């Protein structure tokens, strides 16, 4: 319970003591974010394709056995 109070007080102090950052996002950062998003989409697409093929091959074995009978 004591640690919960400590976390709450620390979090509250962090939100109360905000200071403006005076920063900006340059074009290099924007392109880095775009590359990361495109890479993540490519990885997700590849993963889905690989597992789709595995599942399709698994069920096609049953179909082949059924056709032989």
Biopython code that builds the backbone (N, CA, C, O; Angstrom):
import numpy as np
from Bio.PDB.StructureBuilder import StructureBuilder

atoms = [
    (1, "UNK", "N", (0.826, -1.188, 0.000)),
    (1, "UNK", "CA", (0.000, 0.000, 0.000)),
    (1, "UNK", "C", (0.871, 1.251, 0.000)),
    (1, "UNK", "O", (0.531, 2.261, -0.617)),
    (2, "UNK", "N", (2.012, 1.168, 0.711)),
    (2, "UNK", "CA", (2.898, 2.307, 0.807)),
    (2, "UNK", "C", (3.524, 2.624, -0.550)),
    (2, "UNK", "O", (3.696, 3.790, -0.904)),
    (3, "UNK", "N", (3.865, 1.575, -1.310)),
    (3, "UNK", "CA", (4.459, 1.811, -2.623)),
    (3, "UNK", "C", (3.438, 2.387, -3.593)),
    (3, "UNK", "O", (3.794, 3.171, -4.473)),
    (4, "UNK", "N", (2.192, 2.012, -3.444)),
    (4, "UNK", "CA", (1.140, 2.556, -4.294)),
    (4, "UNK", "C", (0.992, 4.062, -4.069)),
    (4, "UNK", "O", (0.826, 4.826, -5.020)),
    (5, "UNK", "N", (1.052, 4.477, -2.813)),
    (5, "UNK", "CA", (0.984, 5.906, -2.501)),
    (5, "UNK", "C", (2.191, 6.633, -3.081)),
    (5, "UNK", "O", (2.057, 7.734, -3.614)),
    (6, "UNK", "N", (3.353, 6.028, -2.980)),
    (6, "UNK", "CA", (4.575, 6.637, -3.505)),
    (6, "UNK", "C", (4.490, 6.813, -5.013)),
    (6, "UNK", "O", (4.876, 7.856, -5.539)),
    (7, "UNK", "N", (3.985, 5.793, -5.715)),
    (7, "UNK", "CA", (3.827, 5.882, -7.169)),
    (7, "UNK", "C", (2.822, 6.969, -7.526)),
    (7, "UNK", "O", (3.047, 7.730, -8.467)),
    (8, "UNK", "N", (1.733, 7.051, -6.800)),
    (8, "UNK", "CA", (0.713, 8.067, -7.062)),
    (8, "UNK", "C", (1.253, 9.469, -6.843)),
    (8, "UNK", "O", (1.026, 10.356, -7.666)),
    (9, "UNK", "N", (1.963, 9.680, -5.748)),
    (9, "UNK", "CA", (2.523, 11.004, -5.449)),
    (9, "UNK", "C", (3.578, 11.382, -6.486)),
    (9, "UNK", "O", (3.609, 12.523, -6.948)),
    (10, "UNK", "N", (4.427, 10.450, -6.848)),
    (10, "UNK", "CA", (5.464, 10.728, -7.849)),
    (10, "UNK", "C", (4.838, 11.055, -9.195)),
    (10, "UNK", "O", (5.255, 12.006, -9.856)),
    (11, "UNK", "N", (3.846, 10.281, -9.608)),
    (11, "UNK", "CA", (3.163, 10.547, -10.875)),
    (11, "UNK", "C", (2.455, 11.887, -10.864)),
    (11, "UNK", "O", (2.469, 12.607, -11.863)),
    (12, "UNK", "N", (1.836, 12.227, -9.744)),
    (12, "UNK", "CA", (1.142, 13.518, -9.639)),
    (12, "UNK", "C", (2.131, 14.672, -9.744)),
    (12, "UNK", "O", (1.855, 15.666, -10.416)),
    (13, "UNK", "N", (3.269, 14.549, -9.092)),
    (13, "UNK", "CA", (4.271, 15.609, -9.161)),
    (13, "UNK", "C", (4.834, 15.768, -10.568)),
    (13, "UNK", "O", (5.137, 16.884, -10.990)),
    (14, "UNK", "N", (4.974, 14.687, -11.285)),
    (14, "UNK", "CA", (5.473, 14.778, -12.656)),
    (14, "UNK", "C", (4.497, 15.529, -13.552)),
    (14, "UNK", "O", (4.928, 16.302, -14.407)),
    (15, "UNK", "N", (3.202, 15.323, -13.379)),
    (15, "UNK", "CA", (2.207, 16.007, -14.195)),
    (15, "UNK", "C", (2.050, 17.471, -13.795)),
    (15, "UNK", "O", (1.752, 18.312, -14.643)),
    (16, "UNK", "N", (2.245, 17.783, -12.529)),
    (16, "UNK", "CA", (2.089, 19.153, -12.061)),
    (16, "UNK", "C", (3.275, 20.012, -12.482)),
    (16, "UNK", "O", (3.111, 21.199, -12.762)),
    (17, "UNK", "N", (4.454, 19.431, -12.529)),
    (17, "UNK", "CA", (5.668, 20.203, -12.813)),
    (17, "UNK", "C", (6.060, 20.137, -14.285)),
    (17, "UNK", "O", (7.223, 19.888, -14.601)),
    (18, "UNK", "N", (5.110, 20.355, -15.185)),
    (18, "UNK", "CA", (5.412, 20.359, -16.609)),
    (18, "UNK", "C", (6.193, 21.595, -16.997)),
    (18, "UNK", "O", (5.973, 22.684, -16.467)),
    (19, "UNK", "N", (7.118, 21.406, -17.940)),
    (19, "UNK", "CA", (7.907, 22.511, -18.457)),
    (19, "UNK", "C", (7.827, 22.443, -19.975)),
    (19, "UNK", "O", (7.949, 21.352, -20.532)),
    (20, "UNK", "N", (7.627, 23.559, -20.670)),
    (20, "UNK", "CA", (7.576, 23.502, -22.133)),
    (20, "UNK", "C", (8.909, 23.021, -22.712)),
    (20, "UNK", "O", (9.977, 23.343, -22.193)),
    (21, "UNK", "N", (8.827, 22.248, -23.789)),
    (21, "UNK", "CA", (10.034, 21.634, -24.339)),
    (21, "UNK", "C", (10.739, 22.518, -25.368)),
    (21, "UNK", "O", (11.952, 22.392, -25.538)),
    (22, "UNK", "N", (10.034, 23.393, -26.049)),
    (22, "UNK", "CA", (10.601, 24.231, -27.096)),
    (22, "UNK", "C", (11.358, 23.393, -28.126)),
    (22, "UNK", "O", (12.510, 23.684, -28.447)),
    (23, "UNK", "N", (10.712, 22.369, -28.633)),
    (23, "UNK", "CA", (11.351, 21.499, -29.609)),
    (23, "UNK", "C", (10.450, 21.356, -30.825)),
    (23, "UNK", "O", (9.300, 21.796, -30.815)),
    (24, "UNK", "N", (10.979, 20.743, -31.862)),
    (24, "UNK", "CA", (10.224, 20.533, -33.081)),
    (24, "UNK", "C", (10.604, 19.183, -33.666)),
    (24, "UNK", "O", (11.610, 18.588, -33.280)),
    (25, "UNK", "N", (9.794, 18.707, -34.599)),
    (25, "UNK", "CA", (10.090, 17.459, -35.298)),
    (25, "UNK", "C", (10.568, 17.834, -36.701)),
    (25, "UNK", "O", (9.814, 18.395, -37.495)),
    (26, "UNK", "N", (11.809, 17.521, -36.988)),
    (26, "UNK", "CA", (12.353, 17.856, -38.300)),
    (26, "UNK", "C", (11.950, 16.808, -39.338)),
    (26, "UNK", "O", (11.449, 15.747, -38.969)),
    (27, "UNK", "N", (12.158, 17.084, -40.632)),
    (27, "UNK", "CA", (11.755, 16.144, -41.680)),
    (27, "UNK", "C", (12.425, 14.772, -41.565)),
    (27, "UNK", "O", (11.831, 13.765, -41.950)),
    (28, "UNK", "N", (13.640, 14.721, -41.047)),
    (28, "UNK", "CA", (14.313, 13.437, -40.867)),
    (28, "UNK", "C", (13.575, 12.531, -39.901)),
    (28, "UNK", "O", (13.499, 11.320, -40.110)),
    (29, "UNK", "N", (13.040, 13.110, -38.857)),
    (29, "UNK", "CA", (12.267, 12.336, -37.886)),
    (29, "UNK", "C", (10.977, 11.831, -38.517)),
    (29, "UNK", "O", (10.569, 10.695, -38.278)),
    (30, "UNK", "N", (10.342, 12.665, -39.311)),
    (30, "UNK", "CA", (9.110, 12.246, -39.983)),
    (30, "UNK", "C", (9.354, 11.087, -40.929)),
    (30, "UNK", "O", (8.551, 10.155, -40.989)),
    (31, "UNK", "N", (10.465, 11.132, -41.676)),
    (31, "UNK", "CA", (10.755, 10.029, -42.592)),
    (31, "UNK", "C", (11.128, 8.762, -41.823)),
    (31, "UNK", "O", (10.831, 7.655, -42.271)),
    (32, "UNK", "N", (11.777, 8.920, -40.670)),
    (32, "UNK", "CA", (12.103, 7.755, -39.843)),
    (32, "UNK", "C", (10.829, 7.083, -39.339)),
    (32, "UNK", "O", (10.729, 5.856, -39.334)),
    (33, "UNK", "N", (9.866, 7.885, -38.918)),
    (33, "UNK", "CA", (8.590, 7.331, -38.445)),
    (33, "UNK", "C", (7.873, 6.624, -39.591)),
    (33, "UNK", "O", (7.306, 5.548, -39.399)),
    (34, "UNK", "N", (7.895, 7.225, -40.785)),
    (34, "UNK", "CA", (7.263, 6.613, -41.946)),
    (34, "UNK", "C", (7.932, 5.289, -42.302)),
    (34, "UNK", "O", (7.245, 4.317, -42.617)),
    (35, "UNK", "N", (9.259, 5.236, -42.256)),
    (35, "UNK", "CA", (9.977, 3.989, -42.528)),
    (35, "UNK", "C", (9.635, 2.916, -41.506)),
    (35, "UNK", "O", (9.466, 1.750, -41.862)),
    (36, "UNK", "N", (9.533, 3.300, -40.246)),
    (36, "UNK", "CA", (9.184, 2.330, -39.200)),
    (36, "UNK", "C", (7.787, 1.768, -39.420)),
    (36, "UNK", "O", (7.570, 0.566, -39.265)),
    (37, "UNK", "N", (6.835, 2.629, -39.781)),
    (37, "UNK", "CA", (5.469, 2.161, -40.026)),
    (37, "UNK", "C", (5.404, 1.242, -41.239)),
    (37, "UNK", "O", (4.735, 0.209, -41.200)),
    (38, "UNK", "N", (6.097, 1.613, -42.322)),
    (38, "UNK", "CA", (6.097, 0.761, -43.513)),
    (38, "UNK", "C", (6.789, -0.578, -43.244)),
    (38, "UNK", "O", (6.345, -1.615, -43.737)),
    (39, "UNK", "N", (7.855, -0.557, -42.477)),
    (39, "UNK", "CA", (8.531, -1.804, -42.111)),
    (39, "UNK", "C", (7.645, -2.703, -41.264)),
    (39, "UNK", "O", (7.619, -3.920, -41.451)),
    (40, "UNK", "N", (6.916, -2.093, -40.330)),
    (40, "UNK", "CA", (6.009, -2.872, -39.486)),
    (40, "UNK", "C", (4.894, -3.478, -40.327)),
    (40, "UNK", "O", (4.526, -4.635, -40.122)),
    (41, "UNK", "N", (4.349, -2.712, -41.272)),
    (41, "UNK", "CA", (3.299, -3.246, -42.152)),
    (41, "UNK", "C", (3.825, -4.393, -43.012)),
    (41, "UNK", "O", (3.127, -5.387, -43.218)),
    (42, "UNK", "N", (5.044, -4.260, -43.511)),
    (42, "UNK", "CA", (5.630, -5.331, -44.315)),
    (42, "UNK", "C", (5.840, -6.591, -43.476)),
    (42, "UNK", "O", (5.586, -7.700, -43.946)),
    (43, "UNK", "N", (6.300, -6.423, -42.246)),
    (43, "UNK", "CA", (6.512, -7.575, -41.365)),
    (43, "UNK", "C", (5.191, -8.257, -41.026)),
    (43, "UNK", "O", (5.113, -9.486, -41.011)),
    (44, "UNK", "N", (4.160, -7.471, -40.756)),
    (44, "UNK", "CA", (2.846, -8.044, -40.446)),
    (44, "UNK", "C", (2.295, -8.787, -41.653)),
    (44, "UNK", "O", (1.761, -9.888, -41.517)),
    (45, "UNK", "N", (2.422, -8.188, -42.837)),
    (45, "UNK", "CA", (1.941, -8.842, -44.054)),
    (45, "UNK", "C", (2.661, -10.148, -44.332)),
    (45, "UNK", "O", (2.036, -11.139, -44.709)),
    (46, "UNK", "N", (3.980, -10.152, -44.146)),
    (46, "UNK", "CA", (4.751, -11.373, -44.360)),
    (46, "UNK", "C", (4.359, -12.451, -43.362)),
    (46, "UNK", "O", (4.217, -13.617, -43.731)),
    (47, "UNK", "N", (4.185, -12.075, -42.110)),
    (47, "UNK", "CA", (3.795, -13.035, -41.082)),
    (47, "UNK", "C", (2.431, -13.647, -41.391)),
    (47, "UNK", "O", (2.246, -14.858, -41.272)),
    (48, "UNK", "N", (1.484, -12.809, -41.788)),
    (48, "UNK", "CA", (0.153, -13.319, -42.119)),
    (48, "UNK", "C", (0.227, -14.271, -43.305)),
    (48, "UNK", "O", (-0.420, -15.319, -43.303)),
    (49, "UNK", "N", (1.020, -13.909, -44.329)),
    (49, "UNK", "CA", (1.152, -14.766, -45.506)),
    (49, "UNK", "C", (1.759, -16.119, -45.159)),
    (49, "UNK", "O", (1.280, -17.154, -45.624)),
    (50, "UNK", "N", (2.800, -16.116, -44.353)),
    (50, "UNK", "CA", (3.467, -17.372, -43.980)),
    (50, "UNK", "C", (2.504, -18.282, -43.217)),
    (50, "UNK", "O", (2.393, -19.468, -43.526)),
    (51, "UNK", "N", (1.810, -17.729, -42.222)),
    (51, "UNK", "CA", (0.907, -18.567, -41.434)),
    (51, "UNK", "C", (-0.322, -18.987, -42.238)),
    (51, "UNK", "O", (-0.867, -20.066, -42.005)),
    (52, "UNK", "N", (-0.764, -18.156, -43.175)),
    (52, "UNK", "CA", (-1.879, -18.536, -44.035)),
    (52, "UNK", "C", (-1.492, -19.749, -44.883)),
    (52, "UNK", "O", (-2.285, -20.677, -45.046)),
    (53, "UNK", "N", (-0.280, -19.735, -45.419)),
    (53, "UNK", "CA", (0.186, -20.871, -46.223)),
    (53, "UNK", "C", (0.290, -22.143, -45.379)),
    (53, "UNK", "O", (-0.079, -23.226, -45.834)),
    (54, "UNK", "N", (0.791, -22.009, -44.151)),
    (54, "UNK", "CA", (0.908, -23.179, -43.271)),
    (54, "UNK", "C", (-0.466, -23.770, -42.950)),
    (54, "UNK", "O", (-0.645, -24.988, -42.979)),
    (55, "UNK", "N", (-1.424, -22.908, -42.645)),
    (55, "UNK", "CA", (-2.772, -23.381, -42.326)),
    (55, "UNK", "C", (-3.418, -24.010, -43.557)),
    (55, "UNK", "O", (-4.072, -25.048, -43.453)),
    (56, "UNK", "N", (-3.241, -23.392, -44.710)),
    (56, "UNK", "CA", (-3.806, -23.920, -45.950)),
    (56, "UNK", "C", (-3.208, -25.286, -46.283)),
    (56, "UNK", "O", (-3.934, -26.188, -46.700)),
    (57, "UNK", "N", (-1.901, -25.451, -46.106)),
    (57, "UNK", "CA", (-1.265, -26.748, -46.356)),
    (57, "UNK", "C", (-1.744, -27.805, -45.363)),
    (57, "UNK", "O", (-1.905, -28.970, -45.725)),
    (58, "UNK", "N", (-1.971, -27.404, -44.123)),
    (58, "UNK", "CA", (-2.441, -28.346, -43.103)),
    (58, "UNK", "C", (-3.805, -28.907, -43.477)),
    (58, "UNK", "O", (-4.020, -30.117, -43.398)),
    (59, "UNK", "N", (-4.734, -28.037, -43.884)),
    (59, "UNK", "CA", (-6.072, -28.502, -44.224)),
    (59, "UNK", "C", (-6.129, -29.183, -45.583)),
    (59, "UNK", "O", (-7.020, -29.997, -45.827)),
    (60, "UNK", "N", (-5.195, -28.865, -46.470)),
    (60, "UNK", "CA", (-5.204, -29.524, -47.782)),
    (60, "UNK", "C", (-4.810, -31.000, -47.655)),
    (60, "UNK", "O", (-5.172, -31.806, -48.511)),
    (61, "UNK", "N", (-4.084, -31.359, -46.613)),
    (61, "UNK", "CA", (-3.753, -32.771, -46.383)),
    (61, "UNK", "C", (-5.010, -33.587, -46.133)),
    (61, "UNK", "O", (-5.127, -34.712, -46.619)),
    (62, "UNK", "N", (-5.954, -33.027, -45.377)),
    (62, "UNK", "CA", (-7.201, -33.739, -45.100)),
    (62, "UNK", "C", (-8.036, -33.889, -46.366)),
    (62, "UNK", "O", (-8.690, -34.912, -46.573)),
    (63, "UNK", "N", (-8.007, -32.873, -47.202)),
    (63, "UNK", "CA", (-8.762, -32.923, -48.430)),
    (63, "UNK", "C", (-8.202, -33.985, -49.379)),
    (63, "UNK", "O", (-8.957, -34.683, -50.057)),
    (64, "UNK", "N", (-6.862, -34.100, -49.419)),
    (64, "UNK", "CA", (-6.223, -35.102, -50.276)),
    (64, "UNK", "C", (-6.572, -36.509, -49.819)),
    (64, "UNK", "O", (-6.815, -37.387, -50.646)),
    (65, "UNK", "N", (-6.600, -36.735, -48.490)),
    (65, "UNK", "CA", (-6.954, -38.056, -47.955)),
    (65, "UNK", "C", (-8.413, -38.382, -48.271)),
    (65, "UNK", "O", (-8.743, -39.530, -48.571)),
    (66, "UNK", "N", (-9.279, -37.384, -48.205)),
    (66, "UNK", "CA", (-10.690, -37.597, -48.473)),
    (66, "UNK", "C", (-10.930, -37.913, -49.959)),
    (66, "UNK", "O", (-11.788, -38.730, -50.292)),
    (67, "UNK", "N", (-10.170, -37.264, -50.844)),
    (67, "UNK", "CA", (-10.309, -37.497, -52.279)),
    (67, "UNK", "C", (-9.827, -38.881, -52.685)),
    (67, "UNK", "O", (-10.342, -39.431, -53.659)),
    (68, "UNK", "N", (-8.867, -39.469, -51.987)),
    (68, "UNK", "CA", (-8.340, -40.791, -52.318)),
    (68, "UNK", "C", (-9.339, -41.897, -52.022)),
    (68, "UNK", "O", (-9.268, -42.956, -52.647)),
    (69, "UNK", "N", (-10.254, -41.696, -51.105)),
    (69, "UNK", "CA", (-11.212, -42.748, -50.707)),
    (69, "UNK", "C", (-12.231, -42.996, -51.740)),
    (69, "UNK", "O", (-13.102, -43.847, -51.556)),
]
sb = StructureBuilder()
sb.init_structure("model")
sb.init_model(0)
sb.init_chain("A")
sb.init_seg("    ")
for serial, (resi, resn, name, xyz) in enumerate(atoms, 1):
    if name == "N":
        sb.init_residue(resn, " ", resi, " ")
    sb.init_atom(name, np.array(xyz, "f"), 0.0, 1.0, " ", f" {name:<3s}", serial, name[0])
structure = sb.get_structure()
